[in-house]
Amino acid sequence: IFEALASGLRLLLSDQTPWRGLESAGIGRELALSDPSAFVRAIEAEFLLESDPDEMALRIETYLNDRFNVERIIEDNRNMFLSLLGQH
């Protein structure tokens, strides 16, 4: 899911994943598995539409920044590797 977003793709997911708020962020939708026709409608109506790649990239960046503290994740990884090397 993260890789798809990083590639600028819109998401169409089950509502059983922890990924929420896709529609309000303008980057996809979460749909109930109990309604397969909703997936068909979404693909036909929404996902076949062309969208501005720059606009989509901005929406995805905003969503990911809101969901993940990227700077903290980078720092945590850096510290982990440094501790493995015995450096702080």
N, C-alpha and C positions, 0 to 999 in steps of 0.2 A: 504494500500500500504506500509506504513511504517512497519507494523507488518510483512508483507510478506518478506520485505527486511531484517528485523531484524532476521527472521528465516532462512535467507540464500537462499531464493527462487528468481529465475529470474522472471522478470515482462514481461507481454504481455498486453499492455494497448492501449486504444484508443488514437489517437493523439489529442483528445479534452480535455485531462487532463492537469493540469499544470506541470506534471512530464515530464521533457525533458532531453535529453542527455543520455538516457538509453543505446542505442546501442554503442555510443562512450565510455561509461564507462564500457561496456562489461557485463552489468547486465540485459539486456532485450531489448525490442523494443516498439516503439509507432507506431501504424498502423492506417490507415484511416478506419473509419467505413463503408465508401462507397465501400470498397473492402473486403467482407467477406472471399474470397478465400485466401487473404493474411494471415489472421489469421490461416486458415487451413494449409497453407504452413509453416508458422512459427512454429506451433505446431509439425507438422510432421518432419520438417528438423532440427529445432534448439532446441526445448524444449524437445525432446525425447533423445537428446544426453546427455550423462553423462558428468558432469564437476567436476573438482577437488573442493571439498567443501572448502578447505583452500584458494584456489585461488579465488573462488567466494566470500568468506567472506572478503578477502582483498579488492576486487573490490567494494563490497557493502560499506564497511567501508570508503573507499576513497570517493565514491560518496556521502554518507551521510555527511561526514565531509566537503566536498566542498559545499554542498547544505545548510547545517545547521551548525551554530556555537553552537555546543553542550554545550560547557562550558558556553557560555552566556545564553543559555536556562536554564541550571541548576541554574545558579546564579539568573536569573530573577525569577524563581519559588521559590527559597529559600527566596529572598527578599519579594515576594508577601506573602508567608506564615508568615514570620516574621512580616510584617506590619499588617497582620490580627490579630496577637497575641499582637500587640502594641509594638513590639521590632524592633530595627533597627540595 
